[in-house]
């Protein structure tokens, strides 16, 4: 005789089987069974550059160079056994509000271990307090004005004594035509004003006259009047610290007014191959550029860098000085992480401070633990018809960085091995300036 | 639907779905059937009643599965159309900017290449993980900014510029539609109905008065088919995920062309 089972037991049994299947449908059980074990957690770093707005013309290349360095790190097996992942944000060419906001987001929400970013000094100065507060690291890859030694900032671009001052020496000497009438023009923000202050002080120490000085708003596109004023002062060389896509309009207007390099050479600190590509050869060939790196440097390391960059980003892409610095910055951080055995920013900084050098595309650069800048070579270049830059002169050895040259910043000192920077006498950046007519 | 299934290889997922249903069917046939049948009285006419109910139920359930399969396939097809439209309008945009004078032509080409490279190398892998890629926005904005800076100097340039702007808008619209389709899928509630229906189907089969071997064979066959149908719908459900998914292939020739430009 078959015993009739109790209803509740049967229903429970069926319900249990159904529940098991449905729980599989929901996925928790099966997910545990079938999901492959997670790979190593990516090490995240932040890339914060202007990809839109007036600075995009310059800064997008930095993002690409940093991405290339990261691709190379990952292709070589990652870092400490982890892949490296970039979290990329757009600074939108707005130094005052977007840069600090995005920097804070990258550090606090995305939990990046280091930040690579900025171009304008305003953007760097806006990010620096956030970096110091988070005890993180900011790698800043662009040549700048000095007068700064911010906590947590590693400067892989050059200071004026590595770029502007050697160029002034060259133009004052026989090779440069013994120029004596300098005109200073720049975008109106902290870098051009401070760089021109340093140049003015340096020229004054050599007994040389600055015949005029003018500033245009960052992002300015109308240079008719500034160039007319500049010509009115009859200079024999112009030092340009104009930044961003204003450079395109500046050189175009020079060409339009028939001012060629033979009549009036322009020596620019903030343009490179990347900006020059937006100009016609007739507008820019024969003009001068100051940098630590040019794409035309004929060394195996640079050829490999240029080839790798082009195969990744396009055969007609160009590399320039800040891009090389940005690439070196990522490699320097990698070296620090490897030596420290951790991504902790302060430990990485301590590891780098024991002494580090990198064989970059532009040659050997050495990390200076006192100033947290790089010792690097100076190069003076002349723009060719193919919009590449030929090296006319280069320093025989890397030049030590000096963010506070004594003639311009008396009493100021930066030596992190001894402690925080020491402030000297107050500085008046407009002292001794001669406004353009 | 749970997202982890897209990370499992196709054959594993198909085997898992069918296998789970077969196992459920067999376990029921072995353990639940001896209990359920006497519970319902064990009359000889029960097979006719169960057969009648199963056939009615099968029609409705079959309709549900069929409609879902069609909806999933149509969703896949629609997204495929969107991607094709996006790629063709990108190719057209690429041809339009080739007509610009230097240096605008080169600047626009570089920006469009940057965008296309992002779509192929970074956006697509993110979409395949069910993440809506965000990095394209900034690259599109950079391209648009540059495009809007161009000042036509001749009537021909005015016409060309207007056409490029129109093409840009066509492209932008297709791009938005693609991004919107990244997260579209059959709602989770619907999946519960599908699974409950499948279970009900198999439970009804257990009620048939057959030998155990017949149960294992016929029930297993039905379970395997149900599992295969559900696998098919699930795999086609999200057009960017899993083995049956859209690749970045339509964009790759454009990127290759732009890289060598």
Interface residues (C-beta under 8 A of the other chain):
Chain A: X2 X4 X5 X7 X9 X10 X13 X14 X17 X18 X21 X22 X24 X25 X26 X27 X30 X31 X34 X35 X36 X51 X52 X53 X56 X60 X64 X88 X90 X277 X278 X279 X280 X313 X314 X315 X316 X317
Chain B: X2 X4 X5 X7 X8 X12 X16 X20 X24 X27 X28 X31 X32 X35 X36 X38 X39 X42 X102 X103 X106 X107 X110 X113 X114 X117 X135 X138 X139 X141 X142 X145 X191 X192 X195 X196 X199 X203 X258 X259 X260 X261
